[in-house]
Structures are given as structure tokens and as C-alpha cells.
Amino acid sequence: MTVSADDPLMIVQRTTLERQHAAFVMALSHRAHRLISVRPLDSGAASDVSGVIQTSFGGPDVLERPGSEYLYTIATDGGITVMERGQ
């Protein structure tokens, strides 16, 4: 299942719908076995890296198993390259 968990949707909750959305996302993340987050670089896109893919475990494994972080690049032809961080 895919849900939007952007900071503006999760941090500032002015309406009932926003509060319910945030509660739904948090409940899903606590029940999930695996979480995958895709986001642009905090510093903005670079010529060799477009963003970060972060994977982590949820549920009962959240504290026992570390997640992983990868960098990705979107080429002009639409191809995507994924690299381990530090390569």
C-alpha cells in the first residue's frame, strides 16, 4: 500500500481529514513489516544523484533489524540507477 507521508501532511493537521490521514499513516507504519521511503535529496538534486531510497523494518522487528539507504539517479531517458550509499 502506498500513502503520502510528507511532512506537511503529517506535522500540521488543521482539519479532521488531515488528523485522520496522519493517524492512518502512523497505524499502518506500526503494523507494516517493511517500510520504503523515496524522497529527493535534502540539498536539492545533483547531477549524479536525484534522491534517497530508505528501507526499514516495522512491526516487531523495528528495533532488532537495521534498515538500508540507497541513492538513486533518474536519467534523461527515464532510466533509474540505484546505488548503495558510499559508492
Secondary structure, DSSP 8 states (H G I E B T S, - for coil): ------HHHHT---SHHHHHHHHHHHHHHHH-SEEEEEEE-TT---SS--EEEEEEE-GGGTTTS--EEEEEEE-TTS-EEEEETT-
